[in-house]
């Protein structure tokens, strides 16, 4: 079995193509797809889309405190899990710009998306050697539904960096497993008798260190990517276990400790176990019935989490992906397992379009690892209560499934191009034609559904831009009124504090005017110590209704100032 398209023989004097060199039309099209994906997200970013929220503002406030040297938080404010890597990435920009901004907070996330896109393309080529399939994967990842761009651009903790790190771990596993010393033998000979470069052995120890550091870093940042850490780690153990007993294993372990250092140091100093916080947050024992969990995780979740649904909802016709995904997982897993168990010498790809040379068994092992990681991710989400209680919003927990896209679609692509690989000989021609037709329809439906979801997401941009303008006017009005301290709902408070660069400080209240959940307790202490804090509420919200009722019950106690979409209540 050969991974990729077989190279035509060349003369002995022909120059060997440089690995990864652009291959004509497909190279240009891939470059355009990358530019289109990044450009689409940059356009969203410049239009304040997707809409920000108080959770993202909380990360922005952490970045502001880091930039000012006022604090160096390990965890997302208000909880004991989910590392603040995004805050540390945004802090230098805040320091250079002289203050915080939504644009500055999101520039690192769009850079992480661009890195994810390039690494996904490279991984696809390393696993399959097929540049046209690489183009398909890039096009799909360049598209972006409402849920997808929220995961990729909102700096709310973990999501923008997880996919880039997961693909990088898989790519490093491919390199390390393909280039292990014991494999540089006669079984990696090219047809012309030369020994193939099976894994670019230079900087090998650096690759081990990089894999370990990324694994440790993700342990700190967000546990959602851990199935991919474990799966790619299993590949390394399976192919490189001898090497891991030596310097490579020691270096990997030291780098992993370095990556997870914030988590480890915090746990050592406080005696708190972040695993307990993660398990509590998952809500495995919360009040959500299994029918609701199964429906949210296996019916709504795949379409929403992988970018096939409109903003905030999934139409019935868009749920077809939920039916196809289990089949794709099974087919991809079986084909990868069969390739992994194929007897005989390890064949290699000799396609000059491939980036480097990968043995078929290594490629199959990594594809199988990606499939198993996707299954684990789906299973973990199904067990959590979030799948049953908040299936639309919590579908973000499935964002890592995009890492597995090359493994999921590779059998479909192979069927679309070659049917059952016997059509050319006339054997089973009917079956080959049917397989090819079904595969082509499936790929076309995947592209079409993702493109439709992207178009629907783009349609929301004018409303998002207008809402951001109204919020900017609210901040400006508070500053003009000389308001320094306010009380507001959870989804208003930290966003208001971040947008004003802490010139307006907010404490959270619930809809009954009782103290709510303040992620940064210092703000509550400051507001509680203020003489006459104002109140802020969105027009038509339950909080606004309660304050309006108080104003009617106690005439003259509050002065009302209205801004488009907002109500400001000033105590007399």
C-alpha positions as CSV (number, residue, x, y, z in Angstrom):
1,X,0.0,0.0,0.0
2,X,1.4,3.4,-0.9
3,X,0.4,6.6,0.7
4,X,-0.3,9.3,-2.0
5,X,0.1,9.2,-5.7
6,X,2.9,7.2,-7.2
7,X,5.7,9.3,-8.8
8,X,6.5,8.7,-12.4
9,X,10.1,7.5,-13.0
10,X,12.6,10.2,-13.8
11,X,16.0,10.1,-15.4
12,X,19.0,9.7,-13.2
13,X,20.1,13.3,-14.0
14,X,16.7,14.9,-13.2
15,X,16.8,17.2,-10.2
16,X,14.8,16.0,-7.3
17,X,11.9,18.4,-6.4
18,X,12.3,20.3,-3.1
19,X,9.8,18.8,-0.6
20,X,6.9,21.1,-0.1
21,X,7.6,23.1,-3.2
22,X,4.5,24.6,-4.8
23,X,2.9,22.2,-7.3
24,X,1.4,24.4,-10.0
25,X,-2.3,25.1,-9.9
26,X,-3.0,23.3,-6.7
27,X,-0.3,25.3,-4.9
28,X,-1.8,28.6,-6.0
29,X,-5.3,27.5,-5.1
30,X,-4.1,26.4,-1.6
31,X,-2.4,29.7,-1.1
32,X,-5.6,31.5,-2.1
33,X,-7.6,29.4,0.3
34,X,-5.3,30.2,3.2
35,X,-5.4,34.0,2.3
36,X,-9.2,33.7,2.1
37,X,-9.6,32.0,5.4
38,X,-7.3,34.5,7.2
39,X,-8.8,37.5,5.3
40,X,-12.4,36.5,6.2
41,X,-11.5,36.3,9.9
42,X,-9.6,39.6,9.7
43,X,-12.7,41.2,8.2
44,X,-14.7,39.9,11.1
45,X,-12.2,41.2,13.6
46,X,-12.2,44.7,12.1
47,X,-16.0,44.7,12.4
48,X,-16.0,43.6,16.0
49,X,-17.3,40.2,15.1
50,X,-18.0,37.7,16.5
51,X,-19.6,39.7,19.3
52,X,-17.6,39.9,22.5
53,X,-18.8,39.1,26.0
54,X,-17.8,39.4,29.6
55,X,-15.9,36.2,29.6
56,X,-13.6,37.5,26.8
57,X,-13.4,40.8,28.7
58,X,-12.2,38.8,31.7
59,X,-9.3,37.5,29.7
60,X,-8.7,41.0,28.5
61,X,-8.6,42.3,32.0
62,X,-6.0,39.7,32.9
63,X,-3.9,40.8,29.9
64,X,-4.2,44.4,31.1
65,X,-3.0,43.5,34.6
66,X,-0.1,41.6,33.1
67,X,0.8,44.5,30.8
68,X,0.8,46.9,33.8
69,X,2.7,44.5,36.0
70,X,-0.2,44.4,38.5
71,X,-0.7,40.7,38.5
72,X,0.3,37.5,36.7
73,X,-2.7,35.2,36.9
74,X,-2.3,31.4,36.4
75,X,-6.0,30.7,35.9
76,X,-8.9,32.4,34.3
77,X,-10.3,34.8,37.0
78,X,-12.9,33.2,39.2
79,X,-11.9,29.6,38.7
80,X,-9.1,27.1,39.3
81,X,-8.7,25.7,35.8
82,X,-8.2,27.0,32.2
83,X,-4.8,28.7,31.9
84,X,-4.4,32.4,30.8
85,X,-2.1,31.8,27.9
86,X,-4.2,34.2,25.7
87,X,-3.8,37.0,28.3
88,X,0.0,36.6,28.2
89,X,0.0,36.6,24.4
90,X,-2.1,39.8,24.3
91,X,-0.3,41.7,27.1
92,X,2.7,42.8,25.0
93,X,0.3,44.4,22.5
94,X,-1.6,46.2,25.2
95,X,1.7,47.5,26.6
96,X,2.9,48.8,23.2
97,X,-0.5,50.3,22.4
98,X,-0.7,52.0,25.8
99,X,-4.0,50.4,26.7
100,X,-6.5,47.5,26.0
101,X,-8.7,47.0,22.9
102,X,-10.7,44.2,21.4
103,X,-8.5,44.3,18.3
104,X,-5.3,43.9,20.4
105,X,-6.9,41.1,22.4
106,X,-7.8,39.1,19.3
107,X,-4.7,39.6,17.1
108,X,-3.0,36.7,18.8
109,X,-6.1,34.5,18.2
110,X,-6.1,35.2,14.5
111,X,-2.4,34.4,14.4
112,X,-3.1,31.1,16.1
113,X,-5.8,30.4,13.5
114,X,-3.4,31.1,10.6
115,X,-0.9,28.7,12.3
116,X,-3.6,26.0,12.7
117,X,-4.5,26.3,9.0
118,X,-0.9,26.0,7.8
119,X,-0.1,23.1,10.2
120,X,-3.3,21.3,9.2
121,X,-2.3,21.5,5.5
122,X,1.2,20.2,6.3
123,X,-0.2,17.4,8.4
124,X,-2.6,16.4,5.6
125,X,0.3,16.2,3.1
126,X,2.4,14.2,5.5
127,X,-0.4,11.7,6.1
128,X,-1.6,11.3,2.5
129,X,0.8,12.9,0.1
130,X,-2.1,14.3,-1.9
131,X,-2.0,18.0,-2.5
132,X,-5.5,18.2,-3.9
133,X,-6.9,16.6,-0.8
134,X,-4.8,19.1,1.2
135,X,-6.5,21.8,-0.8
136,X,-9.9,20.4,0.2
137,X,-9.0,20.3,3.9
138,X,-7.7,23.9,3.8
139,X,-10.9,25.1,2.0
140,X,-13.1,23.5,4.7
141,X,-11.0,25.0,7.5
142,X,-11.0,28.4,5.8
143,X,-14.8,28.5,6.0
144,X,-16.2,29.5,9.3
145,X,-19.7,29.3,10.7
146,X,-20.8,31.4,13.7
147,X,-19.7,28.7,16.2
148,X,-16.4,28.1,14.5
149,X,-15.3,31.7,14.3
150,X,-16.3,32.2,17.9
151,X,-14.1,29.3,18.9
152,X,-11.2,30.6,16.8
153,X,-11.3,34.3,17.5
154,X,-12.9,35.0,20.9
155,X,-10.1,35.1,23.5
156,X,-12.3,33.4,26.1
157,X,-9.8,30.8,27.2
158,X,-8.3,27.8,25.5
159,X,-10.2,27.4,22.3
160,X,-8.1,29.4,19.8
161,X,-4.8,27.7,20.8
162,X,-6.1,24.1,21.2
163,X,-6.5,23.3,17.5
164,X,-3.1,24.7,16.6
165,X,-1.4,22.7,19.4
166,X,-3.3,19.5,18.6
167,X,-2.3,19.6,14.9
168,X,1.3,20.4,15.9
169,X,1.4,17.4,18.3
170,X,0.2,15.1,15.5
171,X,2.7,16.5,13.0
172,X,5.6,16.1,15.5
173,X,4.4,12.6,16.1
174,X,4.5,11.9,12.4
175,X,8.1,13.3,12.1
176,X,9.4,11.4,15.2
177,X,7.8,8.1,14.4
178,X,8.9,8.2,10.7
179,X,12.4,9.2,11.5
180,X,13.2,6.9,14.4
181,X,16.8,5.6,14.1
182,X,15.9,1.9,13.8
183,X,13.8,2.6,10.7
184,X,16.6,4.0,8.6
185,X,17.2,0.6,6.9
186,X,16.7,-1.1,3.6
187,X,12.9,-1.1,4.0
188,X,12.9,2.6,3.2
189,X,14.6,2.3,-0.2
190,X,13.3,4.2,-3.1
191,X,12.6,2.5,-6.4
192,X,15.9,3.8,-7.7
193,X,17.8,2.1,-4.8
194,X,18.5,5.3,-2.7
195,X,17.6,5.5,1.0
196,X,14.7,7.7,1.6
197,X,14.7,10.5,4.2
198,X,12.0,9.1,6.4
199,X,11.6,11.8,9.0
200,X,14.1,14.6,8.5
201,X,16.3,13.4,11.5
202,X,18.0,16.8,12.0
203,X,16.9,18.6,15.2
204,X,15.3,15.4,16.4
205,X,15.8,16.2,20.1
206,X,14.3,19.6,19.5
207,X,11.2,17.9,18.2
208,X,11.0,15.7,21.3
209,X,11.2,18.8,23.4
210,X,8.6,20.6,21.4
211,X,6.1,17.7,21.7
212,X,6.7,17.5,25.5
213,X,6.4,21.3,25.9
214,X,3.1,21.5,23.9
215,X,1.7,18.5,25.8
216,X,2.5,20.1,29.2
217,X,1.3,23.6,28.0
218,X,-2.1,22.2,26.9
219,X,-2.5,20.4,30.3
220,X,-2.4,23.9,31.8
221,X,-4.4,25.7,29.2
222,X,-7.4,23.5,28.7
223,X,-8.0,19.7,29.2
224,X,-10.3,19.5,26.2
225,X,-7.3,18.7,24.0
226,X,-6.0,15.9,26.2
227,X,-7.5,13.1,24.0
228,X,-5.2,14.3,21.2
229,X,-2.2,14.5,23.6
230,X,-2.9,11.0,24.7
231,X,-3.5,9.6,21.2
232,X,-0.4,11.1,19.6
233,X,1.6,10.1,22.6
234,X,0.5,6.5,22.1
235,X,1.8,6.7,18.6
236,X,5.2,7.8,19.9
237,X,5.2,5.0,22.5
238,X,4.3,2.4,19.8
239,X,7.0,3.4,17.3
240,X,9.7,5.0,19.5
241,X,9.5,3.2,22.8
242,X,13.2,2.3,22.7
243,X,14.2,5.8,22.1
244,X,12.0,7.1,24.9
245,X,14.1,5.1,27.4
246,X,17.1,7.4,26.7
247,X,17.8,11.1,26.3
248,X,14.7,11.7,24.2
249,X,12.4,10.5,27.0
250,X,14.2,12.6,29.6
251,X,14.0,15.7,27.4
252,X,10.4,15.1,26.6
253,X,9.5,14.8,30.3
254,X,11.5,17.9,31.3
255,X,9.9,19.9,28.5
256,X,6.4,18.7,29.6
257,X,7.1,19.8,33.2
258,X,8.2,23.2,31.8
259,X,5.0,23.6,29.8
260,X,2.8,22.7,32.7
261,X,4.9,24.7,35.2
262,X,2.2,27.3,36.0
263,X,-0.2,24.5,36.9
264,X,2.3,22.6,38.9
265,X,3.6,25.6,40.8
266,X,0.2,26.8,41.6
267,X,-0.9,23.4,42.8
268,X,2.3,23.0,44.9
269,X,1.8,26.5,46.5
270,X,-2.0,26.3,47.2
271,X,-2.5,22.5,47.6
272,X,-5.4,22.6,45.1
273,X,-5.9,20.0,42.5
274,X,-7.1,21.5,39.2
275,X,-8.5,18.1,38.2
276,X,-11.2,18.4,40.8
277,X,-12.2,21.8,39.4
278,X,-12.4,20.4,35.9
279,X,-14.5,17.5,37.0
280,X,-16.8,19.8,38.9
281,X,-17.2,22.1,36.0
282,X,-18.0,19.2,33.6
283,X,-21.2,18.6,35.6
284,X,-21.2,14.8,35.0
285,X,-23.6,14.4,37.9
286,X,-25.8,17.4,37.2
287,X,-29.5,17.1,36.5
288,X,-29.5,16.4,32.8
289,X,-31.3,13.3,31.5
290,X,-29.5,10.9,29.2
291,X,-32.0,11.5,26.3
292,X,-31.1,15.2,26.5
293,X,-27.4,14.4,26.7
294,X,-27.5,12.1,23.7
295,X,-29.5,14.5,21.7
296,X,-27.3,17.4,22.5
297,X,-24.0,15.5,22.0
298,X,-24.8,13.2,19.1
299,X,-27.5,15.1,17.1
300,X,-27.0,18.8,17.6
301,X,-23.3,18.8,18.7
302,X,-21.5,17.5,15.6
303,X,-23.2,20.0,13.2
304,X,-22.8,22.9,15.5
305,X,-19.3,22.1,16.7
306,X,-17.8,21.4,13.3
307,X,-19.3,24.4,11.4
308,X,-22.4,23.2,9.6
309,X,-25.1,25.2,11.3
310,X,-26.5,28.7,11.3
311,X,-25.8,31.1,14.2
312,X,-27.4,29.8,17.4
313,X,-29.4,27.0,15.7
314,X,-29.3,24.0,13.6
315,X,-32.0,23.5,11.0
316,X,-33.3,20.0,10.4
317,X,-31.6,19.7,7.0
318,X,-28.2,20.7,8.6
319,X,-28.4,17.7,11.0
320,X,-27.4,15.3,8.3
321,X,-23.8,15.5,9.5
322,X,-24.8,13.9,12.8
323,X,-25.8,10.8,10.8
324,X,-22.7,10.8,8.7
325,X,-20.1,11.4,11.4
326,X,-20.4,8.0,13.1
327,X,-20.0,6.3,9.8
328,X,-17.0,8.4,8.9
329,X,-15.4,7.6,12.2
330,X,-16.0,3.9,11.7
331,X,-14.8,3.8,8.1
332,X,-11.7,6.0,8.9
333,X,-10.9,3.8,11.9
334,X,-11.2,0.5,10.1
335,X,-9.2,1.7,7.0
336,X,-6.5,3.1,9.2
337,X,-6.3,-0.1,11.3
338,X,-6.1,-2.3,8.2
339,X,-3.3,-0.2,6.8
340,X,-1.5,-0.3,10.2
341,X,-1.8,-4.1,10.3
342,X,-0.7,-4.7,6.7
343,X,2.1,-7.3,6.6
344,X,5.4,-7.0,4.7
345,X,8.0,-4.3,4.4
346,X,7.0,-0.7,5.3
347,X,6.2,1.1,2.0
348,X,6.7,4.8,1.6
349,X,5.3,7.6,-0.4
350,X,7.5,8.7,-3.3
351,X,5.2,11.4,-4.4
352,X,7.2,14.6,-4.9
353,X,4.2,16.6,-3.8
354,X,4.4,15.2,-0.3
355,X,6.2,17.2,2.3
356,X,8.8,14.7,3.3
357,X,8.4,11.0,3.3
358,X,6.2,9.1,5.7
359,X,5.8,5.3,6.0
360,X,2.3,4.0,5.4
361,X,2.2,2.4,8.9
362,X,3.1,5.7,10.6
363,X,0.5,7.6,8.5
364,X,-2.1,4.9,9.4
365,X,-1.2,5.0,13.1
366,X,-1.6,8.8,13.2
367,X,-4.9,8.7,11.3
368,X,-6.1,6.0,13.7
369,X,-5.0,8.2,16.7
370,X,-6.9,11.1,15.3
371,X,-10.0,9.0,14.9
372,X,-9.8,7.6,18.5
373,X,-9.2,11.1,19.9
374,X,-12.4,12.3,18.1
375,X,-14.4,9.4,19.5
376,X,-13.0,10.1,23.0
377,X,-13.9,13.8,22.7
378,X,-17.5,12.9,21.6
379,X,-17.8,10.5,24.5
380,X,-16.6,12.9,27.1
381,X,-19.0,15.6,25.8
382,X,-21.9,13.1,25.9
383,X,-21.2,12.2,29.6
384,X,-21.1,15.9,30.6
385,X,-24.3,17.6,31.6
386,X,-23.6,20.5,29.3
387,X,-24.6,18.5,26.3
388,X,-28.1,18.1,27.7
389,X,-28.5,21.5,29.5
390,X,-26.9,24.0,27.0
391,X,-26.3,22.1,23.8
392,X,-26.0,25.1,21.5
393,X,-23.5,27.1,23.5
394,X,-21.6,24.1,24.8
395,X,-21.0,22.7,21.4
396,X,-17.8,24.6,21.6
397,X,-16.5,21.7,23.6
398,X,-16.3,19.8,20.2
399,X,-14.0,22.3,18.6
400,X,-11.1,19.9,18.7
401,X,-12.9,17.6,16.2
402,X,-11.5,19.8,13.4
403,X,-8.1,18.4,14.2
404,X,-9.3,15.0,13.0
405,X,-10.8,16.3,9.7
406,X,-7.9,14.9,7.5
407,X,-8.3,11.5,8.9
408,X,-12.1,11.5,8.7
409,X,-12.3,12.6,5.0
410,X,-9.4,10.7,3.6
411,X,-11.3,7.5,2.9
412,X,-14.1,9.5,1.3
413,X,-11.6,11.4,-0.9
414,X,-9.9,8.2,-1.9
415,X,-13.2,6.7,-2.9
416,X,-14.2,9.8,-4.8
417,X,-10.9,9.6,-6.8
418,X,-10.6,5.9,-7.2
419,X,-13.9,4.3,-6.4
420,X,-13.0,0.9,-5.1
421,X,-9.6,1.2,-6.8
422,X,-10.7,-1.5,-9.4
423,X,-12.7,0.6,-11.8
424,X,-9.8,0.9,-14.2
425,X,-9.6,-2.9,-14.5
426,X,-13.3,-3.4,-15.0
427,X,-13.7,-5.4,-11.9
428,X,-16.7,-4.5,-9.7
429,X,-17.3,-1.6,-11.9
430,X,-20.8,-1.0,-10.6
431,X,-19.6,-1.0,-7.0
432,X,-16.8,1.3,-7.9
433,X,-19.0,3.8,-9.7
434,X,-21.5,3.7,-6.8
435,X,-18.8,4.3,-4.2
436,X,-17.3,7.2,-6.2
437,X,-20.7,8.8,-6.7
438,X,-21.6,8.5,-3.0
439,X,-18.2,9.9,-2.0
440,X,-18.5,12.9,-4.4
441,X,-22.0,13.7,-3.2
442,X,-20.8,13.6,0.5
443,X,-17.8,15.9,-0.2
444,X,-20.0,18.3,-2.2
445,X,-22.6,18.3,0.6
446,X,-19.9,18.9,3.2
447,X,-18.5,21.9,1.3
448,X,-21.9,23.3,0.5
449,X,-23.3,23.0,4.0
450,X,-20.1,24.6,5.5
451,X,-20.3,27.4,2.9
452,X,-23.9,28.1,3.7
453,X,-23.2,28.3,7.4
454,X,-20.3,30.7,6.7
455,X,-22.6,32.9,4.6
456,X,-25.2,33.0,7.4
457,X,-22.5,34.0,9.9
458,X,-21.3,36.8,7.7
459,X,-24.9,38.1,7.5
460,X,-24.8,38.8,11.3
461,X,-21.9,41.2,11.0
462,X,-23.9,44.5,10.5
463,X,-25.9,43.8,13.6
464,X,-22.8,42.9,15.6
465,X,-21.1,46.1,14.5
466,X,-24.1,48.2,15.4
467,X,-24.3,46.6,18.9
468,X,-20.6,47.3,19.5
469,X,-21.2,50.9,18.5
470,X,-24.0,51.2,21.0
471,X,-21.8,49.7,23.7
472,X,-19.1,52.3,22.8
473,X,-21.6,55.0,23.2
474,X,-22.6,53.6,26.7
475,X,-19.0,53.8,27.9
476,X,-18.6,57.3,26.5
477,X,-21.8,58.4,28.2
478,X,-20.7,57.0,31.6
479,X,-17.4,58.8,31.3
480,X,-19.2,62.1,30.4
481,X,-21.4,61.7,33.4
482,X,-18.4,61.2,35.6
483,X,-19.6,57.7,36.7
484,X,-16.8,55.7,38.1
485,X,-18.6,52.8,39.9
486,X,-21.6,50.8,38.6
487,X,-23.6,47.7,39.4
488,X,-24.8,45.6,36.5
489,X,-25.5,42.0,35.4
490,X,-22.8,39.4,34.8
491,X,-22.7,39.8,31.0
492,X,-22.4,43.6,31.3
493,X,-19.9,44.1,34.1
494,X,-16.5,42.9,33.0
495,X,-17.2,43.9,29.4
496,X,-17.9,47.4,30.6
497,X,-14.8,47.5,32.8
498,X,-12.5,46.2,30.0
499,X,-13.9,48.6,27.4
500,X,-13.2,51.6,29.7
501,X,-9.7,50.3,30.6
502,X,-10.9,50.1,34.3
503,X,-12.0,53.8,34.3
504,X,-15.5,52.4,35.1
505,X,-15.5,49.6,37.6
506,X,-18.4,47.3,37.9
507,X,-19.8,44.8,40.5
508,X,-22.1,42.0,39.4
509,X,-25.7,41.8,40.6
510,X,-28.5,39.4,39.7
511,X,-32.0,40.2,38.5
512,X,-33.1,40.8,42.1
513,X,-30.3,43.3,42.8
514,X,-28.5,40.9,45.0
515,X,-24.7,40.4,44.7
516,X,-23.8,38.1,41.8
517,X,-20.6,36.3,40.7
518,X,-17.6,38.6,40.5
519,X,-14.7,36.9,38.8
520,X,-12.4,39.7,40.1
521,X,-13.4,40.3,43.7
522,X,-11.4,43.6,43.9
523,X,-14.0,45.3,41.7
524,X,-16.8,44.4,44.2
525,X,-14.8,45.8,47.1
526,X,-14.1,49.0,45.3
527,X,-17.8,49.4,44.2
528,X,-19.1,48.5,47.7
529,X,-16.8,51.3,49.1
530,X,-18.1,53.9,46.7
531,X,-20.6,56.6,47.8
532,X,-23.3,56.3,45.1
533,X,-22.7,53.6,42.5
534,X,-24.9,53.8,39.4
535,X,-26.8,51.0,37.9
536,X,-26.6,49.9,34.2
537,X,-28.9,47.4,32.4
538,X,-29.8,46.5,28.8
539,X,-33.1,47.9,27.7
540,X,-35.9,45.4,28.2
541,X,-33.8,43.1,30.4
542,X,-35.2,41.7,33.7
543,X,-32.7,43.9,35.6
544,X,-34.0,47.0,33.9
545,X,-37.6,46.0,34.7
546,X,-36.7,45.7,38.4
547,X,-34.9,49.1,38.5
548,X,-37.9,50.7,36.7
549,X,-40.2,49.3,39.3
550,X,-38.0,50.7,42.1
551,X,-38.0,54.1,40.4
552,X,-41.8,54.0,40.3
553,X,-42.0,52.8,43.9
554,X,-39.5,55.5,45.1
555,X,-40.0,58.6,43.0
556,X,-37.0,60.8,42.9
557,X,-34.6,58.1,44.1
558,X,-33.0,57.5,40.7
559,X,-32.4,59.6,37.7
560,X,-32.7,57.8,34.4
561,X,-30.3,58.3,31.4
562,X,-31.0,56.4,28.3
563,X,-28.6,55.4,25.6
564,X,-29.6,53.4,22.6
565,X,-30.0,49.8,23.9
566,X,-29.0,50.7,27.5
567,X,-30.5,52.3,30.6
568,X,-28.3,54.1,33.2
569,X,-29.8,54.7,36.7
570,X,-28.1,57.5,38.7
571,X,-28.8,57.6,42.5
572,X,-29.6,61.1,43.8
